[in-house]
Amino acid sequence: MSDDPDRPPTDPWSTVDDLWKWLEADQPVGGREGLLLRILKLSEEVGEVAEAVIGATGQNPRKGVTHTWDDVQAELCDVVITAMVALRTLTPEAREVFGRHLARVAGRSLGE
């Protein structure tokens, strides 16, 4: 990983592997249940995106504006990271699985 936290890593999948190893080393629940809980973490992160959007738009009249669009960006990044780590938990070939899937989606959406 980079020594500068504001500079993105050259290979995000290396960082995902590091995060996965860190989580695997100290997981309170393992096996199938641990896998399911890691995937469910995505729901929590998506909820935080919703909370940030509601806060950025002031949609809760009791609270008003509580977040910024930068907060929404950060929460969306957390969703992506959590999904990448969950995919890595399912398969050590996460990079290849994601690459193939992205290519299929792009081909279907953008044309071959």
Biopython code that builds the backbone (N, CA, C, O; Angstrom):
import numpy as np
from Bio.PDB.StructureBuilder import StructureBuilder

atoms = [
    (1, "MET", "N", (0.828, -1.182, 0.000)),
    (1, "MET", "CA", (0.000, 0.000, 0.000)),
    (1, "MET", "C", (0.871, 1.243, 0.000)),
    (1, "MET", "O", (2.031, 1.204, 0.409)),
    (2, "SER", "N", (0.310, 2.324, -0.455)),
    (2, "SER", "CA", (1.009, 3.591, -0.544)),
    (2, "SER", "C", (1.179, 4.207, 0.840)),
    (2, "SER", "O", (0.329, 4.031, 1.713)),
    (3, "ASP", "N", (2.283, 4.929, 1.037)),
    (3, "ASP", "CA", (2.491, 5.645, 2.298)),
    (3, "ASP", "C", (1.624, 6.893, 2.375)),
    (3, "ASP", "O", (1.402, 7.419, 3.465)),
    (4, "ASP", "N", (1.136, 7.369, 1.255)),
    (4, "ASP", "CA", (0.301, 8.563, 1.192)),
    (4, "ASP", "C", (-1.167, 8.130, 1.121)),
    (4, "ASP", "O", (-1.592, 7.589, 0.100)),
    (5, "PRO", "N", (-1.959, 8.359, 2.193)),
    (5, "PRO", "CA", (-3.343, 7.883, 2.196)),
    (5, "PRO", "C", (-4.227, 8.577, 1.166)),
    (5, "PRO", "O", (-5.300, 8.067, 0.842)),
    (6, "ASP", "N", (-3.803, 9.732, 0.640)),
    (6, "ASP", "CA", (-4.598, 10.436, -0.367)),
    (6, "ASP", "C", (-4.273, 9.984, -1.785)),
    (6, "ASP", "O", (-4.955, 10.377, -2.731)),
    (7, "ARG", "N", (-3.244, 9.166, -1.941)),
    (7, "ARG", "CA", (-2.852, 8.666, -3.263)),
    (7, "ARG", "C", (-3.406, 7.253, -3.431)),
    (7, "ARG", "O", (-3.096, 6.368, -2.633)),
    (8, "PRO", "N", (-4.215, 7.036, -4.452)),
    (8, "PRO", "CA", (-4.796, 5.703, -4.620)),
    (8, "PRO", "C", (-3.726, 4.659, -4.920)),
    (8, "PRO", "O", (-2.718, 4.961, -5.558)),
    (9, "PRO", "N", (-3.947, 3.430, -4.458)),
    (9, "PRO", "CA", (-2.987, 2.373, -4.753)),
    (9, "PRO", "C", (-2.972, 2.089, -6.248)),
    (9, "PRO", "O", (-3.968, 2.303, -6.939)),
    (10, "THR", "N", (-1.836, 1.605, -6.742)),
    (10, "THR", "CA", (-1.751, 1.303, -8.165)),
    (10, "THR", "C", (-2.612, 0.096, -8.517)),
    (10, "THR", "O", (-3.095, -0.009, -9.644)),
    (11, "ASP", "N", (-2.808, -0.803, -7.579)),
    (11, "ASP", "CA", (-3.625, -1.989, -7.821)),
    (11, "ASP", "C", (-4.604, -2.175, -6.668)),
    (11, "ASP", "O", (-4.223, -2.689, -5.616)),
    (12, "PRO", "N", (-5.856, -1.768, -6.845)),
    (12, "PRO", "CA", (-6.822, -1.892, -5.745)),
    (12, "PRO", "C", (-6.999, -3.326, -5.263)),
    (12, "PRO", "O", (-7.295, -3.549, -4.090)),
    (13, "TRP", "N", (-6.822, -4.304, -6.156)),
    (13, "TRP", "CA", (-7.013, -5.692, -5.740)),
    (13, "TRP", "C", (-5.955, -6.136, -4.751)),
    (13, "TRP", "O", (-6.235, -7.004, -3.924)),
    (14, "SER", "N", (-4.754, -5.582, -4.796)),
    (14, "SER", "CA", (-3.739, -5.893, -3.781)),
    (14, "SER", "C", (-4.202, -5.399, -2.416)),
    (14, "SER", "O", (-4.031, -6.087, -1.409)),
    (15, "THR", "N", (-4.783, -4.213, -2.386)),
    (15, "THR", "CA", (-5.311, -3.671, -1.140)),
    (15, "THR", "C", (-6.488, -4.504, -0.660)),
    (15, "THR", "O", (-6.617, -4.756, 0.538)),
    (16, "VAL", "N", (-7.347, -4.932, -1.572)),
    (16, "VAL", "CA", (-8.472, -5.796, -1.208)),
    (16, "VAL", "C", (-7.946, -7.086, -0.585)),
    (16, "VAL", "O", (-8.480, -7.546, 0.424)),
    (17, "ASP", "N", (-6.907, -7.673, -1.174)),
    (17, "ASP", "CA", (-6.307, -8.880, -0.594)),
    (17, "ASP", "C", (-5.797, -8.610, 0.819)),
    (17, "ASP", "O", (-5.989, -9.432, 1.715)),
    (18, "ASP", "N", (-5.145, -7.460, 1.023)),
    (18, "ASP", "CA", (-4.647, -7.108, 2.356)),
    (18, "ASP", "C", (-5.801, -6.963, 3.348)),
    (18, "ASP", "O", (-5.714, -7.444, 4.478)),
    (19, "LEU", "N", (-6.875, -6.305, 2.930)),
    (19, "LEU", "CA", (-8.043, -6.149, 3.804)),
    (19, "LEU", "C", (-8.666, -7.504, 4.114)),
    (19, "LEU", "O", (-9.057, -7.768, 5.250)),
    (20, "TRP", "N", (-8.757, -8.355, 3.107)),
    (20, "TRP", "CA", (-9.316, -9.694, 3.302)),
    (20, "TRP", "C", (-8.478, -10.491, 4.308)),
    (20, "TRP", "O", (-9.026, -11.136, 5.202)),
    (21, "LYS", "N", (-7.169, -10.444, 4.163)),
    (21, "LYS", "CA", (-6.278, -11.154, 5.106)),
    (21, "LYS", "C", (-6.462, -10.615, 6.520)),
    (21, "LYS", "O", (-6.515, -11.384, 7.480)),
    (22, "TRP", "N", (-6.560, -9.303, 6.645)),
    (22, "TRP", "CA", (-6.751, -8.682, 7.954)),
    (22, "TRP", "C", (-8.067, -9.149, 8.590)),
    (22, "TRP", "O", (-8.106, -9.475, 9.777)),
    (23, "LEU", "N", (-9.131, -9.179, 7.800)),
    (23, "LEU", "CA", (-10.419, -9.638, 8.322)),
    (23, "LEU", "C", (-10.390, -11.122, 8.667)),
    (23, "LEU", "O", (-10.935, -11.533, 9.691)),
    (24, "GLU", "N", (-9.765, -11.915, 7.830)),
    (24, "GLU", "CA", (-9.697, -13.355, 8.063)),
    (24, "GLU", "C", (-8.907, -13.690, 9.328)),
    (24, "GLU", "O", (-9.200, -14.677, 10.002)),
    (25, "ALA", "N", (-7.914, -12.875, 9.645)),
    (25, "ALA", "CA", (-7.054, -13.150, 10.800)),
    (25, "ALA", "C", (-7.789, -12.951, 12.125)),
    (25, "ALA", "O", (-7.383, -13.511, 13.143)),
    (26, "ASP", "N", (-8.850, -12.170, 12.125)),
    (26, "ASP", "CA", (-9.514, -11.844, 13.388)),
    (26, "ASP", "C", (-11.025, -11.839, 13.233)),
    (26, "ASP", "O", (-11.695, -10.903, 13.670)),
    (27, "GLN", "N", (-11.556, -12.871, 12.618)),
    (27, "GLN", "CA", (-13.009, -12.907, 12.446)),
    (27, "GLN", "C", (-13.646, -13.669, 13.611)),
    (27, "GLN", "O", (-13.235, -14.784, 13.933)),
    (28, "PRO", "N", (-14.657, -13.054, 14.241)),
    (28, "PRO", "CA", (-15.290, -13.710, 15.379)),
    (28, "PRO", "C", (-16.147, -14.909, 14.982)),
    (28, "PRO", "O", (-16.363, -15.815, 15.788)),
    (29, "VAL", "N", (-16.640, -14.915, 13.730)),
    (29, "VAL", "CA", (-17.464, -16.008, 13.233)),
    (29, "VAL", "C", (-16.873, -16.456, 11.904)),
    (29, "VAL", "O", (-16.635, -15.638, 11.016)),
    (30, "GLY", "N", (-16.640, -17.736, 11.773)),
    (30, "GLY", "CA", (-16.043, -18.240, 10.541)),
    (30, "GLY", "C", (-16.997, -19.115, 9.762)),
    (30, "GLY", "O", (-18.199, -19.150, 10.024)),
    (31, "GLY", "N", (-16.432, -19.820, 8.798)),
    (31, "GLY", "CA", (-17.204, -20.756, 8.003)),
    (31, "GLY", "C", (-18.283, -20.081, 7.178)),
    (31, "GLY", "O", (-18.190, -18.909, 6.813)),
    (32, "ARG", "N", (-19.309, -20.869, 6.899)),
    (32, "ARG", "CA", (-20.413, -20.379, 6.062)),
    (32, "ARG", "C", (-21.115, -19.174, 6.698)),
    (32, "ARG", "O", (-21.491, -18.225, 6.010)),
    (33, "GLU", "N", (-21.284, -19.232, 8.016)),
    (33, "GLU", "CA", (-21.944, -18.121, 8.707)),
    (33, "GLU", "C", (-21.124, -16.835, 8.584)),
    (33, "GLU", "O", (-21.681, -15.759, 8.369)),
    (34, "GLY", "N", (-19.810, -16.947, 8.720)),
    (34, "GLY", "CA", (-18.943, -15.780, 8.560)),
    (34, "GLY", "C", (-19.029, -15.202, 7.155)),
    (34, "GLY", "O", (-19.057, -13.984, 6.973)),
    (35, "LEU", "N", (-19.071, -16.089, 6.162)),
    (35, "LEU", "CA", (-19.217, -15.647, 4.772)),
    (35, "LEU", "C", (-20.525, -14.888, 4.589)),
    (35, "LEU", "O", (-20.545, -13.812, 3.991)),
    (36, "LEU", "N", (-21.616, -15.448, 5.103)),
    (36, "LEU", "CA", (-22.912, -14.788, 4.965)),
    (36, "LEU", "C", (-22.927, -13.436, 5.677)),
    (36, "LEU", "O", (-23.490, -12.471, 5.160)),
    (37, "LEU", "N", (-22.321, -13.361, 6.845)),
    (37, "LEU", "CA", (-22.269, -12.091, 7.567)),
    (37, "LEU", "C", (-21.442, -11.054, 6.810)),
    (37, "LEU", "O", (-21.778, -9.870, 6.804)),
    (38, "ARG", "N", (-20.362, -11.502, 6.173)),
    (38, "ARG", "CA", (-19.552, -10.570, 5.388)),
    (38, "ARG", "C", (-20.342, -10.034, 4.202)),
    (38, "ARG", "O", (-20.226, -8.856, 3.862)),
    (39, "ILE", "N", (-21.133, -10.873, 3.577)),
    (39, "ILE", "CA", (-21.962, -10.420, 2.461)),
    (39, "ILE", "C", (-23.074, -9.495, 2.964)),
    (39, "ILE", "O", (-23.401, -8.509, 2.303)),
    (40, "LEU", "N", (-23.655, -9.804, 4.123)),
    (40, "LEU", "CA", (-24.693, -8.941, 4.696)),
    (40, "LEU", "C", (-24.156, -7.563, 5.064)),
    (40, "LEU", "O", (-24.922, -6.602, 5.140)),
    (41, "LYS", "N", (-22.863, -7.457, 5.289)),
    (41, "LYS", "CA", (-22.249, -6.162, 5.590)),
    (41, "LYS", "C", (-22.554, -5.161, 4.469)),
    (41, "LYS", "O", (-22.609, -3.956, 4.712)),
    (42, "LEU", "N", (-22.750, -5.656, 3.251)),
    (42, "LEU", "CA", (-23.113, -4.778, 2.137)),
    (42, "LEU", "C", (-24.406, -4.029, 2.413)),
    (42, "LEU", "O", (-24.517, -2.847, 2.090)),
    (43, "SER", "N", (-25.384, -4.705, 3.007)),
    (43, "SER", "CA", (-26.652, -4.041, 3.321)),
    (43, "SER", "C", (-26.442, -2.890, 4.289)),
    (43, "SER", "O", (-27.051, -1.830, 4.145)),
    (44, "GLU", "N", (-25.589, -3.096, 5.264)),
    (44, "GLU", "CA", (-25.287, -2.026, 6.211)),
    (44, "GLU", "C", (-24.665, -0.833, 5.496)),
    (44, "GLU", "O", (-25.046, 0.312, 5.737)),
    (45, "GLU", "N", (-23.711, -1.105, 4.623)),
    (45, "GLU", "CA", (-23.035, -0.028, 3.908)),
    (45, "GLU", "C", (-23.988, 0.718, 2.971)),
    (45, "GLU", "O", (-23.920, 1.943, 2.869)),
    (46, "VAL", "N", (-24.866, -0.002, 2.296)),
    (46, "VAL", "CA", (-25.855, 0.644, 1.421)),
    (46, "VAL", "C", (-26.782, 1.521, 2.252)),
    (46, "VAL", "O", (-27.160, 2.609, 1.817)),
    (47, "GLY", "N", (-27.149, 1.063, 3.433)),
    (47, "GLY", "CA", (-27.957, 1.874, 4.328)),
    (47, "GLY", "C", (-27.258, 3.173, 4.704)),
    (47, "GLY", "O", (-27.905, 4.212, 4.840)),
    (48, "GLU", "N", (-25.945, 3.119, 4.873)),
    (48, "GLU", "CA", (-25.191, 4.330, 5.185)),
    (48, "GLU", "C", (-25.171, 5.295, 3.997)),
    (48, "GLU", "O", (-25.140, 6.510, 4.190)),
    (49, "VAL", "N", (-25.189, 4.765, 2.775)),
    (49, "VAL", "CA", (-25.310, 5.630, 1.600)),
    (49, "VAL", "C", (-26.656, 6.345, 1.642)),
    (49, "VAL", "O", (-26.733, 7.556, 1.434)),
    (50, "ALA", "N", (-27.715, 5.585, 1.915)),
    (50, "ALA", "CA", (-29.053, 6.183, 1.977)),
    (50, "ALA", "C", (-29.112, 7.255, 3.051)),
    (50, "ALA", "O", (-29.674, 8.327, 2.826)),
    (51, "GLU", "N", (-28.545, 6.982, 4.206)),
    (51, "GLU", "CA", (-28.521, 7.960, 5.292)),
    (51, "GLU", "C", (-27.787, 9.233, 4.868)),
    (51, "GLU", "O", (-28.234, 10.341, 5.167)),
    (52, "ALA", "N", (-26.659, 9.070, 4.170)),
    (52, "ALA", "CA", (-25.887, 10.229, 3.722)),
    (52, "ALA", "C", (-26.654, 11.040, 2.675)),
    (52, "ALA", "O", (-26.624, 12.270, 2.708)),
    (53, "VAL", "N", (-27.342, 10.366, 1.748)),
    (53, "VAL", "CA", (-28.133, 11.082, 0.739)),
    (53, "VAL", "C", (-29.266, 11.849, 1.410)),
    (53, "VAL", "O", (-29.507, 13.014, 1.092)),
    (54, "ILE", "N", (-29.957, 11.199, 2.336)),
    (54, "ILE", "CA", (-31.029, 11.884, 3.067)),
    (54, "ILE", "C", (-30.466, 13.074, 3.830)),
    (54, "ILE", "O", (-31.077, 14.142, 3.866)),
    (55, "GLY", "N", (-29.306, 12.889, 4.436)),
    (55, "GLY", "CA", (-28.675, 13.978, 5.170)),
    (55, "GLY", "C", (-28.169, 15.091, 4.274)),
    (55, "GLY", "O", (-28.217, 16.260, 4.656)),
    (56, "ALA", "N", (-27.686, 14.751, 3.092)),
    (56, "ALA", "CA", (-27.173, 15.771, 2.166)),
    (56, "ALA", "C", (-28.287, 16.597, 1.550)),
    (56, "ALA", "O", (-28.092, 17.758, 1.193)),
    (57, "THR", "N", (-29.457, 15.986, 1.430)),
    (57, "THR", "CA", (-30.583, 16.696, 0.834)),
    (57, "THR", "C", (-31.514, 17.308, 1.874)),
    (57, "THR", "O", (-32.465, 18.005, 1.521)),
    (58, "GLY", "N", (-31.248, 17.050, 3.155)),
    (58, "GLY", "CA", (-32.082, 17.608, 4.217)),
    (58, "GLY", "C", (-33.485, 17.038, 4.248)),
    (58, "GLY", "O", (-34.422, 17.717, 4.669)),
    (59, "GLN", "N", (-33.641, 15.796, 3.806)),
    (59, "GLN", "CA", (-34.972, 15.198, 3.695)),
    (59, "GLN", "C", (-35.603, 14.837, 5.033)),
    (59, "GLN", "O", (-36.803, 14.567, 5.085)),
    (60, "ASN", "N", (-34.834, 14.824, 6.108)),
    (60, "ASN", "CA", (-35.405, 14.587, 7.433)),
    (60, "ASN", "C", (-35.590, 15.942, 8.090)),
    (60, "ASN", "O", (-34.615, 16.542, 8.542)),
    (61, "PRO", "N", (-36.844, 16.449, 8.156)),
    (61, "PRO", "CA", (-37.060, 17.805, 8.671)),
    (61, "PRO", "C", (-36.622, 17.970, 10.128)),
    (61, "PRO", "O", (-36.303, 19.079, 10.558)),
    (62, "ARG", "N", (-36.606, 16.895, 10.871)),
    (62, "ARG", "CA", (-36.179, 16.970, 12.258)),
    (62, "ARG", "C", (-34.675, 17.201, 12.367)),
    (62, "ARG", "O", (-34.210, 17.860, 13.297)),
    (63, "LYS", "N", (-33.918, 16.660, 11.421)),
    (63, "LYS", "CA", (-32.460, 16.763, 11.476)),
    (63, "LYS", "C", (-31.894, 17.817, 10.539)),
    (63, "LYS", "O", (-30.851, 18.402, 10.832)),
    (64, "GLY", "N", (-32.558, 18.072, 9.420)),
    (64, "GLY", "CA", (-32.031, 19.024, 8.449)),
    (64, "GLY", "C", (-30.857, 18.440, 7.674)),
    (64, "GLY", "O", (-30.752, 17.224, 7.516)),
    (65, "VAL", "N", (-29.980, 19.306, 7.194)),
    (65, "VAL", "CA", (-28.809, 18.869, 6.425)),
    (65, "VAL", "C", (-27.736, 18.413, 7.405)),
    (65, "VAL", "O", (-27.222, 19.202, 8.198)),
    (66, "THR", "N", (-27.410, 17.132, 7.337)),
    (66, "THR", "CA", (-26.446, 16.548, 8.268)),
    (66, "THR", "C", (-25.218, 15.968, 7.577)),
    (66, "THR", "O", (-24.237, 15.628, 8.238)),
    (67, "HIS", "N", (-25.263, 15.854, 6.255)),
    (67, "HIS", "CA", (-24.177, 15.251, 5.488)),
    (67, "HIS", "C", (-23.871, 16.129, 4.277)),
    (67, "HIS", "O", (-24.626, 17.042, 3.944)),
    (68, "THR", "N", (-22.751, 15.832, 3.629)),
    (68, "THR", "CA", (-22.372, 16.502, 2.387)),
    (68, "THR", "C", (-22.342, 15.466, 1.271)),
    (68, "THR", "O", (-22.432, 14.264, 1.521)),
    (69, "TRP", "N", (-22.213, 15.947, 0.038)),
    (69, "TRP", "CA", (-22.077, 15.023, -1.080)),
    (69, "TRP", "C", (-20.734, 14.312, -1.027)),
    (69, "TRP", "O", (-20.592, 13.221, -1.580)),
    (70, "ASP", "N", (-19.750, 14.908, -0.374)),
    (70, "ASP", "CA", (-18.484, 14.194, -0.133)),
    (70, "ASP", "C", (-18.721, 12.991, 0.773)),
    (70, "ASP", "O", (-18.101, 11.944, 0.587)),
    (71, "ASP", "N", (-19.615, 13.134, 1.755)),
    (71, "ASP", "CA", (-19.978, 11.998, 2.611)),
    (71, "ASP", "C", (-20.619, 10.890, 1.785)),
    (71, "ASP", "O", (-20.337, 9.710, 1.996)),
    (72, "VAL", "N", (-21.483, 11.270, 0.843)),
    (72, "VAL", "CA", (-22.127, 10.279, -0.024)),
    (72, "VAL", "C", (-21.060, 9.553, -0.843)),
    (72, "VAL", "O", (-21.102, 8.329, -0.967)),
    (73, "GLN", "N", (-20.110, 10.294, -1.400)),
    (73, "GLN", "CA", (-19.029, 9.663, -2.163)),
    (73, "GLN", "C", (-18.268, 8.659, -1.302)),
    (73, "GLN", "O", (-17.988, 7.544, -1.743)),
    (74, "ALA", "N", (-17.938, 9.050, -0.087)),
    (74, "ALA", "CA", (-17.187, 8.162, 0.808)),
    (74, "ALA", "C", (-17.986, 6.899, 1.121)),
    (74, "ALA", "O", (-17.430, 5.801, 1.155)),
    (75, "GLU", "N", (-19.272, 7.053, 1.346)),
    (75, "GLU", "CA", (-20.112, 5.896, 1.646)),
    (75, "GLU", "C", (-20.238, 4.975, 0.433)),
    (75, "GLU", "O", (-20.251, 3.752, 0.579)),
    (76, "LEU", "N", (-20.331, 5.559, -0.765)),
    (76, "LEU", "CA", (-20.352, 4.732, -1.975)),
    (76, "LEU", "C", (-19.040, 3.957, -2.125)),
    (76, "LEU", "O", (-19.045, 2.791, -2.520)),
    (77, "CYS", "N", (-17.940, 4.597, -1.814)),
    (77, "CYS", "CA", (-16.643, 3.901, -1.846)),
    (77, "CYS", "C", (-16.635, 2.738, -0.863)),
    (77, "CYS", "O", (-16.112, 1.665, -1.164)),
    (78, "ASP", "N", (-17.221, 2.958, 0.323)),
    (78, "ASP", "CA", (-17.294, 1.864, 1.300)),
    (78, "ASP", "C", (-18.096, 0.685, 0.759)),
    (78, "ASP", "O", (-17.753, -0.468, 1.021)),
    (79, "VAL", "N", (-19.165, 0.963, 0.004)),
    (79, "VAL", "CA", (-19.956, -0.108, -0.608)),
    (79, "VAL", "C", (-19.088, -0.894, -1.590)),
    (79, "VAL", "O", (-19.088, -2.125, -1.581)),
    (80, "VAL", "N", (-18.352, -0.176, -2.435)),
    (80, "VAL", "CA", (-17.504, -0.838, -3.434)),
    (80, "VAL", "C", (-16.442, -1.698, -2.743)),
    (80, "VAL", "O", (-16.232, -2.850, -3.122)),
    (81, "ILE", "N", (-15.782, -1.143, -1.740)),
    (81, "ILE", "CA", (-14.737, -1.884, -1.020)),
    (81, "ILE", "C", (-15.327, -3.120, -0.359)),
    (81, "ILE", "O", (-14.756, -4.208, -0.442)),
    (82, "THR", "N", (-16.469, -2.950, 0.295)),
    (82, "THR", "CA", (-17.103, -4.078, 0.974)),
    (82, "THR", "C", (-17.482, -5.162, -0.020)),
    (82, "THR", "O", (-17.315, -6.347, 0.266)),
    (83, "ALA", "N", (-17.989, -4.775, -1.183)),
    (83, "ALA", "CA", (-18.339, -5.754, -2.217)),
    (83, "ALA", "C", (-17.099, -6.467, -2.737)),
    (83, "ALA", "O", (-17.123, -7.679, -2.956)),
    (84, "MET", "N", (-16.019, -5.725, -2.936)),
    (84, "MET", "CA", (-14.790, -6.344, -3.434)),
    (84, "MET", "C", (-14.231, -7.344, -2.415)),
    (84, "MET", "O", (-13.774, -8.424, -2.789)),
    (85, "VAL", "N", (-14.268, -6.983, -1.141)),
    (85, "VAL", "CA", (-13.780, -7.897, -0.102)),
    (85, "VAL", "C", (-14.698, -9.114, 0.001)),
    (85, "VAL", "O", (-14.218, -10.233, 0.185)),
    (86, "ALA", "N", (-16.009, -8.910, -0.115)),
    (86, "ALA", "CA", (-16.934, -10.043, -0.091)),
    (86, "ALA", "C", (-16.670, -10.977, -1.266)),
    (86, "ALA", "O", (-16.682, -12.197, -1.101)),
    (87, "LEU", "N", (-16.434, -10.419, -2.446)),
    (87, "LEU", "CA", (-16.107, -11.245, -3.613)),
    (87, "LEU", "C", (-14.810, -12.003, -3.379)),
    (87, "LEU", "O", (-14.704, -13.181, -3.719)),
    (88, "ARG", "N", (-13.824, -11.330, -2.799)),
    (88, "ARG", "CA", (-12.538, -11.986, -2.490)),
    (88, "ARG", "C", (-12.731, -13.113, -1.475)),
    (88, "ARG", "O", (-12.015, -14.114, -1.504)),
    (89, "THR", "N", (-13.701, -12.942, -0.580)),
    (89, "THR", "CA", (-14.001, -13.987, 0.401)),
    (89, "THR", "C", (-14.577, -15.218, -0.286)),
    (89, "THR", "O", (-14.329, -16.350, 0.128)),
    (90, "LEU", "N", (-15.352, -14.979, -1.344)),
    (90, "LEU", "CA", (-15.939, -16.097, -2.088)),
    (90, "LEU", "C", (-14.920, -16.828, -2.950)),
    (90, "LEU", "O", (-15.003, -18.044, -3.123)),
    (91, "THR", "N", (-13.955, -16.084, -3.491)),
    (91, "THR", "CA", (-13.005, -16.707, -4.414)),
    (91, "THR", "C", (-11.666, -15.982, -4.410)),
    (91, "THR", "O", (-11.627, -14.752, -4.406)),
    (92, "PRO", "N", (-10.577, -16.729, -4.410)),
    (92, "PRO", "CA", (-9.261, -16.085, -4.535)),
    (92, "PRO", "C", (-9.047, -15.488, -5.928)),
    (92, "PRO", "O", (-8.119, -14.703, -6.122)),
    (93, "GLU", "N", (-9.886, -15.846, -6.893)),
    (93, "GLU", "CA", (-9.802, -15.296, -8.249)),
    (93, "GLU", "C", (-10.745, -14.117, -8.433)),
    (93, "GLU", "O", (-11.277, -13.914, -9.524)),
    (94, "ALA", "N", (-10.956, -13.340, -7.383)),
    (94, "ALA", "CA", (-11.911, -12.223, -7.417)),
    (94, "ALA", "C", (-11.603, -11.251, -8.550)),
    (94, "ALA", "O", (-12.510, -10.794, -9.246)),
    (95, "ARG", "N", (-10.332, -10.937, -8.734)),
    (95, "ARG", "CA", (-9.936, -9.993, -9.794)),
    (95, "ARG", "C", (-10.403, -10.485, -11.156)),
    (95, "ARG", "O", (-10.961, -9.714, -11.937)),
    (96, "GLU", "N", (-10.178, -11.763, -11.447)),
    (96, "GLU", "CA", (-10.545, -12.322, -12.743)),
    (96, "GLU", "C", (-12.059, -12.424, -12.887)),
    (96, "GLU", "O", (-12.613, -12.106, -13.940)),
    (97, "VAL", "N", (-12.730, -12.872, -11.816)),
    (97, "VAL", "CA", (-14.195, -12.989, -11.839)),
    (97, "VAL", "C", (-14.814, -11.619, -12.109)),
    (97, "VAL", "O", (-15.712, -11.497, -12.943)),
    (98, "PHE", "N", (-14.341, -10.596, -11.411)),
    (98, "PHE", "CA", (-14.868, -9.256, -11.599)),
    (98, "PHE", "C", (-14.561, -8.743, -13.008)),
    (98, "PHE", "O", (-15.429, -8.166, -13.662)),
    (99, "GLY", "N", (-13.348, -8.950, -13.465)),
    (99, "GLY", "CA", (-12.960, -8.494, -14.809)),
    (99, "GLY", "C", (-13.826, -9.102, -15.891)),
    (99, "GLY", "O", (-14.269, -8.404, -16.803)),
    (100, "ARG", "N", (-14.074, -10.418, -15.795)),
    (100, "ARG", "CA", (-14.927, -11.081, -16.789)),
    (100, "ARG", "C", (-16.351, -10.549, -16.719)),
    (100, "ARG", "O", (-16.981, -10.306, -17.748)),
    (101, "HIS", "N", (-16.853, -10.371, -15.508)),
    (101, "HIS", "CA", (-18.224, -9.893, -15.357)),
    (101, "HIS", "C", (-18.365, -8.461, -15.871)),
    (101, "HIS", "O", (-19.342, -8.133, -16.544)),
    (102, "LEU", "N", (-17.398, -7.616, -15.555)),
    (102, "LEU", "CA", (-17.417, -6.234, -16.035)),
    (102, "LEU", "C", (-17.396, -6.195, -17.560)),
    (102, "LEU", "O", (-18.101, -5.398, -18.178)),
    (103, "ALA", "N", (-16.586, -7.060, -18.158)),
    (103, "ALA", "CA", (-16.519, -7.118, -19.624)),
    (103, "ALA", "C", (-17.871, -7.541, -20.211)),
    (103, "ALA", "O", (-18.303, -6.997, -21.227)),
    (104, "ARG", "N", (-18.544, -8.517, -19.568)),
    (104, "ARG", "CA", (-19.867, -8.944, -20.051)),
    (104, "ARG", "C", (-20.883, -7.818, -19.941)),
    (104, "ARG", "O", (-21.662, -7.587, -20.867)),
    (105, "VAL", "N", (-20.879, -7.112, -18.808)),
    (105, "VAL", "CA", (-21.826, -6.017, -18.615)),
    (105, "VAL", "C", (-21.545, -4.901, -19.622)),
    (105, "VAL", "O", (-22.470, -4.351, -20.221)),
    (106, "ALA", "N", (-20.265, -4.572, -19.804)),
    (106, "ALA", "CA", (-19.911, -3.521, -20.765)),
    (106, "ALA", "C", (-20.305, -3.933, -22.177)),
    (106, "ALA", "O", (-20.831, -3.113, -22.930)),
    (107, "GLY", "N", (-20.062, -5.184, -22.552)),
    (107, "GLY", "CA", (-20.444, -5.662, -23.873)),
    (107, "GLY", "C", (-21.933, -5.600, -24.086)),
    (107, "GLY", "O", (-22.397, -5.195, -25.152)),
    (108, "ARG", "N", (-22.680, -5.995, -23.091)),
    (108, "ARG", "CA", (-24.141, -5.989, -23.167)),
    (108, "ARG", "C", (-24.674, -4.554, -23.225)),
    (108, "ARG", "O", (-25.623, -4.270, -23.956)),
    (109, "SER", "N", (-24.068, -3.664, -22.463)),
    (109, "SER", "CA", (-24.564, -2.285, -22.364)),
    (109, "SER", "C", (-24.008, -1.367, -23.428)),
    (109, "SER", "O", (-24.727, -0.517, -23.952)),
    (110, "LEU", "N", (-22.736, -1.526, -23.753)),
    (110, "LEU", "CA", (-22.063, -0.607, -24.672)),
    (110, "LEU", "C", (-21.898, -1.176, -26.065)),
    (110, "LEU", "O", (-21.472, -0.476, -26.983)),
    (111, "GLY", "N", (-22.232, -2.432, -26.222)),
    (111, "GLY", "CA", (-22.037, -3.090, -27.511)),
    (111, "GLY", "C", (-20.655, -3.711, -27.570)),
    (111, "GLY", "O", (-19.704, -3.212, -26.968)),
    (112, "GLU", "N", (-20.565, -4.779, -28.284)),
    (112, "GLU", "CA", (-19.287, -5.516, -28.378)),
    (112, "GLU", "C", (-18.281, -4.741, -29.184)),
    (112, "GLU", "O", (-17.154, -5.200, -29.371)),
]
sb = StructureBuilder()
sb.init_structure("model")
sb.init_model(0)
sb.init_chain("A")
sb.init_seg("    ")
for serial, (resi, resn, name, xyz) in enumerate(atoms, 1):
    if name == "N":
        sb.init_residue(resn, " ", resi, " ")
    sb.init_atom(name, np.array(xyz, "f"), 0.0, 1.0, " ", f" {name:<3s}", serial, name[0])
structure = sb.get_structure()
